[in-house]
């Protein structure tokens, strides 16, 4: 009887171990499938991003080739060469923010949301430099060609930072409301800002965010100093 009981116990233990191993094997297969699918999606997204970058580089190459051809053609005529150099100088000034520009785009107004409780007026929260930076980054990502905040032209060296109750932009202090002007494709800019779950959508939970399209927006030029003291061109 003891021998029979021992055999039965061994069989039960073996069955339980077998079921546990089978279940574990199925779990491993399931996890492996999920990881494989996730990896496939990541690779697909990377491929799409690389294809976009390739197209961007091709467009840049085409643009540079056209400019080289223009210079080669202009080099045969002194007057044409001067015109080409002037156009290139204007292009550089535009990119540096040293010229006033205008065009279609969007205007975003950022303000506080106030409420009244027990006879006192309060605000949900203040506007921070990070709020403005996120909106500027979103506009840049959507292809904005020129941006200004409270008529301060935003260039590569512009600072947007908190300073007590103010936000400093190009060394000047500003408080609410903030008006962000951006020139670019109005459809693209507006769609990027109004994306569900996007920057403007998230900020509108605590701040007043108004977005409107304009066919003619004027962006002032940058009036601050532009000089290099330590950086020099590589020979």
HELIX and SHEET records of a PDB file:
HELIX    1   1 UNK A    2  UNK A   74  1                                  73    
HELIX    2   2 UNK A   78  UNK A   96  1                                  19    
HELIX    3   3 UNK A  129  UNK A  141  1                                  13    
HELIX    4   4 UNK A  186  UNK A  193  1                                   8    
HELIX    5   5 UNK A  199  UNK A  203  1                                   5    
SHEET    1   A 5 UNK A 152  UNK A 153  0                                        
SHEET    2   A 5 UNK A 146  UNK A 149 -1                                        
SHEET    3   A 5 UNK A 178  UNK A 183 -1                                        
SHEET    4   A 5 UNK A 101  UNK A 111 -1                                        
SHEET    5   A 5 UNK A 208  UNK A 219 -1                                        
SHEET    1   B 2 UNK A 114  UNK A 117  0                                        
SHEET    2   B 2 UNK A 120  UNK A 123 -1                                        
SHEET    1   C 3 UNK A 160  UNK A 163  0                                        
SHEET    2   C 3 UNK A 166  UNK A 169 -1                                        
SHEET    3   C 3 UNK A 172  UNK A 174 -1                                        
END                                                                             
